Amino acid sequence: MYRLISKLVIYRNDGEDSILFRLADICQQFDTGGYIKENLITEIYIEINRLLDIATCYGFDKNLWHNYLAFILAMSENPFTLVSEKTGANEGTVNVFARSDFLIFKKLFDYDFSKIENELGINCFSVILDYKAVVKSGHISNKSVSEKVQELSEAIENATDEGRIYNIVTGFYKKYGVGKFGLNKAFRVSYNKNNADQGTVLAPITSTGNMVLDDIIGYESQKKKLIENTEAFLNGKAANNVLLFGDAGTGKSTSIKAILNMYYSQGLRMIEVFKHEFKDLSRIIEEIKNRNYRFIIYMDDLSFEEFEIEYKYLKAVIEGGLETKPENVLIYATSNRRHLIRETWSDRSDMSQDELHRSDTMQEKLSLAARFGVSIGFYKPSQQEFFNIVKGLAAKHPEINLSYEQLCAEANKWELSHGGISGRTAQQFINYLAGVAE
């Protein structure tokens, strides 16, 4: 195995500490006879444990070795894979190296571990080659990545030569993309725990929920505006940053999450950024600006107190910095405040004990909200609209056996003691009824 992977050209950047390289080193020790049996078995078990960790994280099944090799191919970001992501199969000298690498991967797929198992008296390789995973909730494993990688794994298993593998893999890149941006739909900002100076890392969010816009009852004009702006963005047309503002619990955040689910298959990706991370926005944009996807930077519950200055980073990124915002990046934010930054009555007067021109301060505060070209208001529903929301949500739960009149009466009692009228209150009420239903 070591002789095989030492000849990799395009896909050799997986790192010497990767499972592939570590297993190759173990196999070389075994082939040369320069090993202590107990030590070598321990090294094998360590790598099998790492492989099982990956399998559990992504929900791999059946042949975990094949899944792992397919995972390497799916996640490897290099000039060849990034070009293939945009064009699929293409002409070029680099294909000579690509086909050579795919021949090596085919041999790795067919690698026979029986000799090392028999000599060392172990069976761990046989187990991972025919693995039956425990059925898990989608909240535990990344179902999207799992299905795609296993699809790629099975296709390569059935391939007869490197030419066929070339078409399979480049077709996979064209269809799904490559690396974390290709296989995942949403990301959060993470920091290098070992070295803070290395800056931020965009880490995949493996469970994003399956909400759709139809889950939000009412607010049709608001949803229409959001859809129109998002579709213009995906089609390469002029589109605006969007601010969804209004009363709490009216569906602002759910709308944005539903938009991601609706357009993920068309290349939409989302990055969740919190207020304390605004200083890293330039780094984040630098990482995504040349990728073949459309990114929405999502900021939930956005608001600022007078003493907070993070909004200045946001203003510079949206509009005003020397470097223009890339055409594949938009910002969608939600807020309970129309103007985002807390205002006082003294902001509206030039008469102040501590500042000569308070109106200038007010204009600076308002300028952040003005940088969102589309502002969509989500307001508290009327009582009848609230009852309509309750009725629509209850229809999805056949176990709730209440007449419309009974439902409205109980909903009215619920909202009086649970935060008032809103879509969130309606959902909580329905959750309660579904939980106690027999």
Legacy VTK file of the C-alpha trace (Angstrom):
# vtk DataFile Version 3.0
C-alpha trace
ASCII
DATASET POLYDATA
POINTS 438 float
0.000 0.000 0.000
2.821 2.418 0.801
4.246 2.020 -2.715
0.830 2.859 -4.127
0.131 6.076 -2.251
3.722 7.277 -2.642
2.914 7.617 -6.361
-0.116 9.842 -5.836
0.246 13.277 -7.423
-3.046 15.185 -7.245
-4.456 13.521 -4.139
-1.355 13.328 -1.994
-2.211 16.326 0.182
-4.259 14.343 2.685
-1.394 14.590 5.186
1.049 12.076 6.626
-1.043 11.830 9.783
-4.151 10.809 7.861
-5.631 7.326 8.238
-4.586 6.483 4.676
-0.923 7.363 5.199
-0.809 5.788 8.655
-2.258 2.513 7.366
0.195 2.608 4.480
3.049 2.957 6.955
1.664 0.026 8.971
1.455 -2.129 5.848
5.055 -1.235 4.962
6.210 -2.295 8.416
4.359 -5.566 7.955
5.801 -6.200 4.479
9.383 -5.554 5.580
9.019 -7.577 8.779
10.464 -4.765 10.877
7.814 -4.675 13.549
6.831 -5.928 16.991
3.537 -7.782 16.691
1.799 -6.270 19.713
2.875 -2.754 18.782
1.696 -3.143 15.199
-1.687 -4.469 16.306
-2.057 -1.457 18.610
-1.258 0.914 15.726
-3.867 -0.817 13.567
-6.538 -0.527 16.231
-5.794 3.188 16.619
-6.437 3.774 12.899
-9.536 1.577 12.915
-10.838 3.654 15.811
-10.230 6.851 13.815
-12.002 5.315 10.834
-14.982 4.398 12.994
-15.118 7.979 14.297
-15.423 9.284 10.737
-17.986 6.612 9.874
-20.095 7.539 12.901
-19.845 11.263 12.202
-21.015 10.885 8.610
-23.233 7.819 8.928
-21.205 5.546 6.644
-22.297 1.927 6.232
-21.368 -1.379 4.558
-17.745 -1.047 3.352
-16.180 1.625 5.557
-12.809 1.362 3.795
-14.416 2.175 0.466
-16.470 4.949 2.077
-13.322 6.458 3.540
-11.476 6.414 0.194
-14.504 7.970 -1.529
-14.610 10.570 1.261
-11.003 11.529 0.469
-11.897 11.994 -3.198
-15.017 13.998 -2.354
-13.299 16.317 0.140
-9.949 16.924 -1.569
-9.670 20.551 -2.697
-6.915 21.065 -5.262
-6.665 22.793 -8.661
-7.926 19.707 -10.528
-10.973 19.162 -8.321
-11.883 22.862 -8.188
-11.806 23.121 -11.986
-13.823 19.899 -12.295
-16.376 21.383 -9.903
-17.077 24.093 -12.470
-16.647 22.206 -15.748
-16.820 18.474 -15.026
-14.566 16.355 -17.244
-12.151 18.568 -19.172
-9.170 18.368 -21.462
-5.684 19.053 -20.177
-2.326 17.515 -19.358
-3.327 17.253 -15.714
-5.662 14.408 -16.706
-2.600 12.165 -17.127
-1.894 12.555 -13.399
-5.584 12.332 -12.521
-6.081 9.027 -14.314
-2.911 7.667 -12.708
-4.218 8.638 -9.282
-7.595 7.050 -9.996
-5.873 3.799 -10.970
-4.126 3.891 -7.582
-7.436 4.481 -5.812
-8.955 1.537 -7.653
-6.121 -0.651 -6.376
-6.675 0.746 -2.871
-10.364 -0.126 -3.189
-9.359 -3.706 -4.031
-6.573 -3.957 -1.444
-6.432 -7.356 0.252
-6.059 -7.113 4.047
-6.413 -10.877 4.621
-2.664 -11.558 4.759
-2.030 -9.037 7.538
-5.110 -10.263 9.420
-4.061 -13.900 9.254
-0.474 -13.211 10.293
-1.436 -10.984 13.229
-4.532 -12.944 14.274
-6.978 -10.034 13.982
-10.237 -9.512 12.077
-10.848 -5.753 12.314
-10.384 -5.188 8.573
-12.962 -7.863 7.758
-15.381 -6.136 10.113
-15.071 -2.688 8.530
-15.373 -4.168 5.022
-18.827 -5.490 5.896
-20.098 -3.058 8.495
-23.681 -2.700 9.645
-24.112 0.736 11.161
-26.568 1.440 13.947
-29.528 3.352 12.525
-29.234 6.934 13.760
-31.207 10.118 13.738
-30.230 12.667 11.099
-29.327 14.957 13.997
-26.366 12.689 14.819
-24.844 12.066 11.408
-24.581 14.307 8.371
-27.088 12.565 6.130
-26.403 14.767 3.121
-22.682 13.966 3.080
-23.290 10.313 3.913
-25.597 9.689 0.974
-23.341 11.445 -1.532
-20.126 9.742 -0.403
-21.733 6.306 -0.372
-23.130 6.958 -3.846
-19.595 7.751 -5.030
-18.178 4.722 -3.195
-20.599 2.283 -4.809
-19.998 3.744 -8.268
-16.222 3.299 -7.947
-16.703 -0.251 -6.632
-18.403 -1.139 -9.914
-15.915 0.700 -12.149
-13.665 -1.474 -14.290
-10.798 0.917 -15.039
-9.350 4.328 -14.277
-11.086 5.916 -17.279
-14.454 5.001 -15.897
-13.443 6.255 -12.429
-12.312 9.541 -13.994
-15.784 10.067 -15.472
-17.481 9.047 -12.221
-15.425 11.363 -10.019
-15.452 14.414 -12.304
-19.192 13.920 -12.798
-19.575 13.832 -9.025
-17.649 17.105 -8.697
-19.797 18.738 -11.370
-23.038 17.532 -9.764
-22.303 18.050 -6.079
-19.114 20.116 -5.850
-16.014 19.315 -3.865
-14.848 19.680 -0.286
-16.849 21.011 2.619
-18.624 23.637 0.501
-19.722 21.067 -2.022
-21.063 18.493 0.398
-22.519 20.688 3.167
-25.195 23.351 3.071
-24.449 25.442 6.150
-21.416 26.557 8.139
-20.440 28.339 11.328
-17.273 30.176 12.294
-14.822 28.096 14.288
-11.438 28.989 15.687
-8.212 27.018 15.729
-7.951 25.857 19.332
-4.223 25.167 19.112
-3.173 28.361 17.388
-5.425 31.407 17.525
-3.107 33.244 15.136
-4.193 30.919 12.337
-7.547 32.649 12.355
-10.981 31.302 11.581
-12.179 28.078 10.042
-15.607 27.552 8.507
-16.944 24.378 10.082
-19.949 22.520 8.618
-23.239 22.520 10.477
-24.351 18.921 10.100
-28.002 19.339 11.103
-29.986 22.314 9.824
-33.582 21.119 10.090
-36.018 20.523 7.258
-38.249 23.586 7.506
-39.899 24.930 4.347
-41.621 28.231 3.629
-45.026 26.546 3.661
-44.457 25.900 7.365
-44.899 29.645 7.873
-48.618 30.302 7.581
-49.451 33.746 6.260
-46.811 36.410 5.486
-47.178 35.661 1.770
-45.916 39.025 0.517
-42.882 38.809 2.808
-42.007 35.326 1.559
-42.498 36.446 -2.047
-39.984 39.301 -1.640
-37.446 36.940 -0.082
-37.858 34.385 -2.859
-37.550 37.000 -5.617
-34.341 38.449 -4.196
-32.799 35.021 -3.610
-33.640 33.769 -7.108
-32.147 36.911 -8.661
-28.984 36.260 -6.623
-28.777 32.619 -7.738
-29.309 33.612 -11.374
-26.425 36.067 -11.295
-28.690 39.111 -11.461
-28.553 42.190 -9.259
-29.715 41.343 -5.733
-29.752 43.094 -2.371
-28.746 42.366 1.163
-31.904 41.663 3.135
-33.024 42.708 6.608
-36.001 40.866 8.080
-37.267 42.916 11.004
-40.293 42.958 13.238
-41.928 41.293 16.195
-40.422 38.265 17.891
-41.661 34.816 16.915
-43.110 35.824 13.554
-40.977 33.555 11.351
-38.019 35.714 10.349
-35.295 33.170 11.148
-37.390 30.247 9.934
-37.865 31.993 6.575
-34.124 32.268 5.998
-33.509 28.647 7.021
-36.295 27.549 4.686
-34.710 29.521 1.834
-31.501 27.531 2.346
-33.364 24.218 2.110
-35.282 25.445 -0.915
-32.248 26.486 -2.971
-29.416 24.303 -1.665
-29.601 22.067 -4.736
-29.083 25.171 -6.906
-25.760 25.995 -5.257
-26.886 28.111 -2.308
-24.814 27.852 0.876
-25.211 29.670 4.183
-22.720 30.834 6.814
-23.988 31.759 10.272
-22.027 34.627 11.804
-22.560 36.084 15.266
-21.924 39.656 16.340
-18.616 38.972 18.086
-17.327 37.378 14.864
-17.843 40.431 12.642
-14.164 41.291 12.907
-13.483 38.103 10.885
-15.928 38.884 8.080
-13.148 39.887 5.684
-11.364 36.570 6.264
-14.579 34.647 5.747
-15.334 36.410 2.478
-11.770 35.872 1.295
-12.247 32.114 1.726
-15.512 31.899 -0.222
-15.311 34.593 -2.885
-13.836 32.413 -5.650
-15.929 29.298 -5.059
-18.578 28.058 -7.456
-21.436 28.652 -5.001
-23.675 31.471 -3.842
-23.205 32.283 -0.170
-25.625 33.981 2.188
-23.994 35.243 5.372
-26.748 34.829 7.952
-26.936 37.060 11.021
-29.728 36.220 13.439
-31.227 38.608 15.985
-28.976 41.450 14.903
-28.963 44.511 17.158
-26.451 46.763 18.869
-26.327 48.777 22.055
-24.783 52.244 22.098
-21.476 51.023 23.490
-21.029 48.237 20.907
-18.890 49.034 17.882
-19.014 45.717 15.989
-21.495 47.267 13.552
-18.626 49.283 12.070
-17.030 46.053 10.763
-20.347 45.108 9.204
-20.806 48.486 7.547
-17.376 48.279 5.947
-18.023 44.805 4.554
-21.488 45.512 3.216
-20.614 48.778 1.511
-17.873 51.240 2.124
-14.661 49.244 2.275
-12.006 49.599 -0.387
-12.555 46.023 -1.589
-16.014 45.446 -3.037
-18.162 42.625 -1.734
-17.933 39.604 -4.097
-20.890 39.005 -6.402
-21.425 35.529 -4.914
-22.006 36.835 -1.371
-25.092 38.423 0.195
-26.017 39.190 3.788
-29.392 38.209 5.247
-30.091 39.398 8.775
-32.995 39.260 11.207
-33.707 41.769 13.943
-36.479 42.876 16.246
-35.244 46.440 15.655
-35.978 48.229 12.406
-32.827 50.342 12.635
-30.629 47.735 14.348
-28.851 50.121 16.726
-30.435 51.391 19.920
-31.554 54.995 19.679
-32.381 57.517 22.404
-34.376 60.757 22.343
-31.147 62.714 22.684
-29.975 61.194 19.392
-32.624 63.291 17.674
-31.425 66.603 19.058
-28.282 68.603 18.479
-28.532 69.788 22.056
-26.482 67.481 24.234
-24.187 67.950 27.190
-21.492 65.635 25.871
-21.638 65.961 22.077
-22.055 68.939 19.775
-23.735 67.210 16.850
-25.892 64.337 18.072
-27.778 64.247 14.783
-24.547 63.067 13.151
-24.504 60.153 15.563
-28.085 59.318 14.647
-27.233 59.338 10.941
-24.321 56.986 11.539
-26.602 54.576 13.364
-29.261 54.688 10.645
-26.681 54.158 7.909
-26.215 50.484 8.854
-29.867 49.586 8.236
-29.752 51.623 5.009
-27.088 49.305 3.639
-29.680 46.532 3.434
-31.335 47.157 0.073
-34.399 45.092 0.948
-36.150 45.424 4.310
-39.027 43.044 5.004
-41.322 43.599 7.966
-42.746 40.665 9.947
-45.383 41.941 12.335
-47.453 40.362 15.082
-50.545 38.705 13.602
-54.057 39.742 14.467
-56.037 37.371 16.644
-57.844 35.927 13.617
-54.529 35.459 11.806
-53.213 33.768 14.949
-56.157 31.359 14.913
-55.521 30.647 11.225
-51.896 29.812 12.022
-52.990 27.489 14.824
-55.487 25.791 12.510
-52.877 25.296 9.782
-50.316 23.853 12.194
-52.891 21.565 13.814
-53.779 20.123 10.401
-50.307 18.567 10.291
-51.056 16.593 13.462
-53.926 14.139 12.941
-53.654 13.094 16.604
-55.078 16.476 17.645
-58.846 15.912 17.744
-60.328 19.307 18.513
-62.949 21.261 16.639
-61.990 24.650 15.242
-63.924 26.388 18.033
-62.231 24.282 20.722
-58.836 24.871 19.122
-59.322 28.636 19.093
-60.543 28.691 22.682
-57.569 26.690 23.929
-55.140 28.729 21.808
-56.525 31.919 23.306
-55.925 30.598 26.832
-52.410 29.496 25.868
-51.246 32.778 24.379
-52.444 34.777 27.391
-49.900 32.983 29.578
-47.178 32.223 27.019
-45.856 35.449 25.549
-48.756 36.744 23.492
-49.818 36.265 19.884
-47.131 35.082 17.438
-46.323 32.217 15.127
-43.849 30.897 17.699
-46.534 30.840 20.386
-48.841 28.987 17.984
-46.159 26.376 17.291
-45.482 25.909 20.993
-49.210 25.458 21.608
-49.477 22.814 18.891
-46.397 21.051 20.236
-48.105 20.919 23.623
-51.342 19.512 22.195
-49.476 16.906 20.144
-47.484 15.894 23.228
-50.525 15.258 25.429
-52.709 13.729 22.700
-53.581 10.074 23.250
LINES 1 439
438 0 1 2 3 4 5 6 7 8 9 10 11 12 13 14 15 16 17 18 19 20 21 22 23 24 25 26 27 28 29 30 31 32 33 34 35 36 37 38 39 40 41 42 43 44 45 46 47 48 49 50 51 52 53 54 55 56 57 58 59 60 61 62 63 64 65 66 67 68 69 70 71 72 73 74 75 76 77 78 79 80 81 82 83 84 85 86 87 88 89 90 91 92 93 94 95 96 97 98 99 100 101 102 103 104 105 106 107 108 109 110 111 112 113 114 115 116 117 118 119 120 121 122 123 124 125 126 127 128 129 130 131 132 133 134 135 136 137 138 139 140 141 142 143 144 145 146 147 148 149 150 151 152 153 154 155 156 157 158 159 160 161 162 163 164 165 166 167 168 169 170 171 172 173 174 175 176 177 178 179 180 181 182 183 184 185 186 187 188 189 190 191 192 193 194 195 196 197 198 199 200 201 202 203 204 205 206 207 208 209 210 211 212 213 214 215 216 217 218 219 220 221 222 223 224 225 226 227 228 229 230 231 232 233 234 235 236 237 238 239 240 241 242 243 244 245 246 247 248 249 250 251 252 253 254 255 256 257 258 259 260 261 262 263 264 265 266 267 268 269 270 271 272 273 274 275 276 277 278 279 280 281 282 283 284 285 286 287 288 289 290 291 292 293 294 295 296 297 298 299 300 301 302 303 304 305 306 307 308 309 310 311 312 313 314 315 316 317 318 319 320 321 322 323 324 325 326 327 328 329 330 331 332 333 334 335 336 337 338 339 340 341 342 343 344 345 346 347 348 349 350 351 352 353 354 355 356 357 358 359 360 361 362 363 364 365 366 367 368 369 370 371 372 373 374 375 376 377 378 379 380 381 382 383 384 385 386 387 388 389 390 391 392 393 394 395 396 397 398 399 400 401 402 403 404 405 406 407 408 409 410 411 412 413 414 415 416 417 418 419 420 421 422 423 424 425 426 427 428 429 430 431 432 433 434 435 436 437
